[in-house]
Every structure is written in structure tokens, then in C-alpha cells.
Amino acid sequence: APASDLADLRVAVSTGGTREPIDPVRYLGNRSSGKQGVAVALAAADRGAYVHLVAAHVEGTVLDRALHHPRIAVERALTAGEMDAAMRAAAGEADVVVMAAAVADFSVREVSDVKIRKEDGTLTLDLIENPDILAGLVRDRRPGQTLVGFAAETAADETELRERGIRKRARKGVDLLAVNRVGWTQGFESGENAVLFVDASDEVTARASGTKSAVADALWDAVLRLR
Ligand code: C5P
């Protein structure tokens, strides 16, 4: 891709997996490494965009390059609630928003101030649903703003994956949904990814596979075709 085809575009990207506290030492988390979202941020910045990267938990050194990139500002948001506030603020100043974070769907209703102890062999956690951040961004969308979501789906085959992606794109109301297949052995810690891009035409308009950085470049190509 040309080096500056995103010049001066302001983008907000979320990445990583949120962690919902249970007590001072425990959380509910997920297997997101943050690699794909960071790759999306780096690709945009390398193509000239100004990037506000909101990062939940990411693996190891995944954030390192982003932290030193002159066109990326990194903010941390560790829980779904923090991510919601950070992304609302970031979206207020963004031409394109990409929600690549794996946001916990539920949080613990009453977080314990003290470490929960083993008592009678079972423990029940009362969970409440978190707001869908992306749905809120779609509701409050700025004129001309492009909204992009990710969907990690388990699917038996390519047809099921495509149908799930098309339904989710419509339900979420985003301009573009990057759909990737996940499973016990697929999609998370890996440096590679394979995605389908679905837009408001309700069709798969592009596919990308390979390194997460190649997938990120394909995402920006797809965004540019929509703007
Ligand atoms: O519905 P599902 O969780 O599969 O949707 C995934 C997309 O929605 C991702 O872009 C994710 O970042 C976003 N999301 C969100 N807030 C949530 C859950 C998911 O913004 N509470």
C-alpha cells in the first residue's frame, strides 16, 4: 500500500482483552493477545494516520512498537467500563473507529474487597451484562465517521462463518465487520489470522489471510473503499 494513503486521518482503535475483577487478586478474562488490534493501529500509523490506541490487557511485548510510534498515542483501559469511557471519548475525535478489543460480555455484580476464600466446595458469581460499546458508538456516530467491528466466531465451515458475519454486521450496524474463525486451536495467540470483510452490501467484499499485519493492511484498504 502507498505509504501515506491514510495521511491525516484520525483513527481510534481498541485492542486486547478486558479483565473484570472478582476480588483483589482475581478476574474474568479471555484469550485475546491484542496482536491484531495493535497491528491495525501500526498499519494505520505507518500509512500516515494519527492513532489513538486504547489497550486492555495485551500479551507480553505486543504494545512495544506502538508505544514508540510518533503517530500513536496509547491509553490503557483494563475493564469493559474503562474501555467504554475511553472509546466514547476517543470516538468524539475520530474519522474511523475500529473496535478490535475482546470486551467481556459480563462483569461481576459485587466485586469483593477481600480475597474470596474456599468455603463449601462451590462458588456462585453473580454476573451482569456489560454495555455493548460498539453499539453505543454506532448510536452516537459523528457524520462521516466510519465504524469497524471485529467478530470472532466459532463456525463449522466457511458458509456458516459467512452467514454469521452477515447477520452480525447488520445487527451491529457497523460499516465494516472483520469476521474471523476461532476455536480451541485457532485465532488467539497466533501471529497469523484469516478474516472475511462484510459491509453494508451484506456480502463478503474481501478476504485476507496471513500475518496480522497483512490482515490489518487489508482492513485499511477495505475502509478506504468505503470512504
Ligand atoms: O457481539 P460480539 O461480542 O461478537 O461483537 C464483537 C464486536 O463488538 C467487537 O468489535 C467488539 O470489540 C465489540 N464489543 C463491544 N462491547 C462489548 C462486546 C463486544 O464493543 N461489550
Residues whose N, C-alpha, C, O or C-beta is under 5 A from the ligand:
A	BS01	C5P	M99 A100 A101 A102 V103 A104 D105 N130 P131 D132 I133 L134 G149 F150 A151
